[in-house]
Amino acid sequence: MHTGNKPNLLDLDRKGLEGFFLDRGEKVFRASQVMKWIYERGVTDFADMTNLSKGLRTGLRDSASIRLPDVVADQEIDALRHRVFEDHDTKERTVIMIKDYVVHDIITTNYQHSNK
């Protein structure tokens, strides 16, 4: 699916998401509904957000996206799991180091891939 210039809802905090819905003539509580779907249930397809009206789900599909960063590397070094995520749009990379399901460090870099 082509996402074009659709805003990625994962880039918005609660206030930003509330503003997103208000700008579209929706009630502010829609932000909480969508946040629950994304962050509590792990849903990234608007069609699966069944407590939203069909019209709202279609409108969200047409005007927004939920794009998770790509995992570009995943390895274990010295008992720490290192996962490298890359943002679709900015190509910014974030390294998250995890041990025993606990995040130990987060490093974000501006990575520029060269096609040389």
C-alpha positions as CSV (number, residue, x, y, z in Angstrom):
1,M,0.0,0.0,0.0
2,H,1.4,3.4,-1.0
3,T,1.4,5.7,2.0
4,G,2.5,8.9,0.2
5,N,2.4,12.0,2.4
6,K,-0.1,10.4,4.9
7,P,0.9,11.2,8.5
8,N,2.2,8.2,10.4
9,L,0.1,8.1,13.6
10,L,3.0,6.5,15.4
11,D,4.8,9.9,15.1
12,L,2.0,11.6,17.1
13,D,1.8,11.8,20.9
14,R,-1.6,11.9,22.6
15,K,-2.0,15.6,22.1
16,G,-1.0,15.3,18.5
17,L,-3.4,12.5,17.9
18,E,-6.2,14.5,19.5
19,G,-5.4,17.4,17.2
20,F,-5.4,15.0,14.2
21,F,-8.9,13.9,15.0
22,L,-10.2,17.4,15.9
23,D,-8.8,18.7,12.6
24,R,-11.0,16.1,10.9
25,G,-14.2,17.0,12.8
26,E,-14.0,14.0,15.0
27,K,-14.4,13.9,18.8
28,V,-11.2,14.0,20.9
29,F,-11.9,10.5,22.4
30,R,-11.1,9.0,19.1
31,A,-7.4,9.5,19.9
32,S,-7.8,7.2,23.0
33,Q,-9.6,4.6,21.0
34,V,-6.9,4.4,18.3
35,M,-4.1,4.5,20.9
36,K,-5.6,1.5,22.6
37,W,-5.8,-0.4,19.3
38,I,-2.2,0.5,18.4
39,Y,-0.4,0.4,21.8
40,E,-2.4,-2.1,23.8
41,R,-3.6,-4.5,21.1
42,G,-0.8,-4.1,18.6
43,V,-3.2,-3.4,15.7
44,T,-1.8,-1.5,12.7
45,D,-4.7,-2.0,10.3
46,F,-7.6,0.4,10.6
47,A,-10.0,-2.2,9.2
48,D,-9.4,-4.2,12.4
49,M,-10.4,-1.3,14.7
50,T,-13.9,-2.6,15.1
51,N,-15.2,-0.1,17.7
52,L,-14.7,2.7,15.1
53,S,-17.4,3.3,12.5
54,K,-16.8,1.8,9.0
55,G,-16.7,5.4,7.6
56,L,-14.1,6.5,10.1
57,R,-11.9,3.4,9.4
58,T,-12.1,4.1,5.7
59,G,-11.3,7.8,6.3
60,L,-8.3,6.8,8.4
61,R,-7.1,4.4,5.8
62,D,-7.3,7.1,3.1
63,S,-5.7,9.9,5.2
64,A,-3.3,8.3,7.6
65,S,-1.0,5.4,8.1
66,I,0.5,3.3,10.9
67,R,4.1,2.5,9.8
68,L,6.3,0.6,12.2
69,P,10.0,1.1,11.7
70,D,11.9,-1.7,9.8
71,V,14.1,-4.0,11.8
72,V,17.3,-3.9,9.8
73,A,19.5,-5.9,12.2
74,D,18.9,-8.2,15.1
75,Q,21.8,-9.9,16.9
76,E,23.0,-11.0,20.3
77,I,26.3,-9.6,21.5
78,D,27.6,-10.3,25.1
79,A,24.1,-11.5,26.2
80,L,22.5,-8.3,25.0
81,R,20.0,-8.4,22.1
82,H,20.7,-5.5,19.8
83,R,17.9,-4.5,17.4
84,V,18.4,-1.8,14.9
85,F,15.2,-0.1,13.6
86,E,15.1,2.3,10.6
87,D,12.4,5.0,10.1
88,H,10.8,4.7,6.7
89,D,10.8,8.4,5.9
90,T,13.9,9.9,7.6
91,K,16.1,6.7,7.5
92,E,17.0,7.5,11.1
93,R,18.2,4.4,12.9
94,T,17.7,3.5,16.5
95,V,19.6,0.8,18.3
96,I,17.8,-0.8,21.2
97,M,19.7,-3.1,23.6
98,I,17.6,-5.6,25.5
99,K,18.5,-8.1,28.2
100,D,16.0,-10.3,29.9
101,Y,13.1,-8.3,28.4
102,V,14.5,-5.0,29.9
103,V,15.7,-2.1,27.6
104,H,19.2,-1.3,28.7
105,D,20.1,1.5,26.2
106,I,18.6,3.3,23.2
107,I,20.9,5.0,20.7
108,T,19.5,7.1,17.8
109,T,21.6,8.1,14.8
110,N,21.0,9.8,11.5
111,Y,22.2,7.1,9.1
112,Q,22.6,8.0,5.5
113,H,22.9,5.0,3.2
114,S,25.2,5.4,0.3
115,N,24.6,3.7,-3.0
116,K,28.2,3.8,-4.0
